[in-house]
Amino acid sequence: MSDSITELRQWVGDYTTSDNEMAKALRWSAKQFEKFATRKIGPWGSADDPVKHGIIRAATHKLRHPAAKEPPCAALVLWRPWRVLRTPTSQETDHAE
């Protein structure tokens, strides 16, 4: 987690926020990625660069806007290639007549 906190500090330019607050923001944004992409994120070093960059952007957003419920669009765009789309079942496409 220390590598990701270091990257977040460099991105935000904030050296006064505690490591605990930074870690909370990173955990929140990683959960947002997992919810968006319906897959778990592995170790920080093995994550793809766009995924890491999106997590950093989402964590930055969460630090600046603590009441945020969703990640910013900039993070979602970076994560789009990892999104799994679900096709509707035949029951969902049948229309009641």
C-alpha positions in Angstrom: 0.0 0.0 0.0 2.9 2.4 0.6 3.7 2.6 -3.2 0.2 3.6 -3.9 0.1 6.1 -1.1 3.4 7.6 -2.5 1.8 7.9 -6.0 -1.3 9.5 -4.5 0.7 12.0 -2.6 2.7 13.0 -5.7 -0.5 13.3 -7.8 -2.4 15.4 -5.2 0.7 17.3 -4.1 -0.5 16.9 -0.5 2.0 16.0 2.1 -0.1 17.0 5.1 -2.9 14.4 4.9 -2.3 11.3 7.1 -1.4 7.9 5.6 -4.6 6.6 7.1 -6.8 9.1 5.2 -4.9 8.4 2.0 -5.3 4.6 2.5 -9.1 5.1 3.1 -9.4 7.0 -0.2 -7.4 4.4 -2.1 -9.5 1.5 -0.6 -12.7 3.4 -1.6 -11.5 4.0 -5.1 -10.3 0.3 -5.5 -13.8 -0.8 -4.4 -15.3 1.5 -7.0 -13.2 -0.1 -9.7 -14.2 -3.6 -8.5 -17.9 -2.6 -8.6 -17.5 -1.0 -12.1 -15.4 -3.7 -13.6 -16.9 -6.6 -11.6 -13.5 -8.0 -11.0 -11.0 -7.9 -8.1 -7.9 -5.7 -8.4 -4.6 -7.6 -7.7 -1.5 -6.2 -6.1 -0.7 -2.6 -6.9 2.5 -3.5 -8.8 0.7 -5.9 -11.2 -2.2 -3.6 -12.0 -2.4 -2.1 -15.5 -1.4 1.6 -15.7 -4.8 2.9 -16.7 -6.4 1.0 -13.7 -3.8 2.5 -11.3 -4.2 6.0 -12.8 -8.0 5.8 -12.5 -7.7 4.7 -8.9 -5.4 7.6 -8.1 -7.8 10.0 -9.8 -10.8 8.5 -7.9 -8.9 8.7 -4.6 -7.9 12.3 -5.3 -11.5 13.1 -5.9 -12.5 11.4 -2.7 -9.9 13.3 -0.7 -11.1 16.7 -2.2 -14.8 15.8 -2.0 -15.3 13.5 1.0 -19.1 13.2 0.5 -18.6 11.9 -3.1 -20.6 8.7 -3.7 -19.3 7.9 -7.2 -15.8 8.2 -8.8 -15.3 11.0 -11.3 -15.9 10.5 -15.0 -12.2 10.7 -15.7 -11.6 7.5 -13.7 -14.6 5.7 -15.3 -13.2 6.5 -18.8 -9.8 5.0 -17.9 -11.6 1.9 -16.5 -13.9 1.4 -19.5 -11.8 -1.4 -21.2 -12.2 -3.5 -18.0 -15.9 -3.2 -17.8 -17.9 -6.4 -18.3 -21.2 -5.8 -20.0 -24.0 -8.2 -19.2 -26.4 -9.3 -22.0 -30.0 -9.5 -21.1 -31.6 -12.9 -20.7 -34.5 -14.0 -22.8 -36.9 -13.4 -19.9 -35.7 -9.8 -19.7 -36.2 -9.2 -23.4 -39.7 -10.7 -23.6 -42.3 -8.0 -23.5 -45.6 -8.4 -21.8 -48.4 -8.1 -24.2 
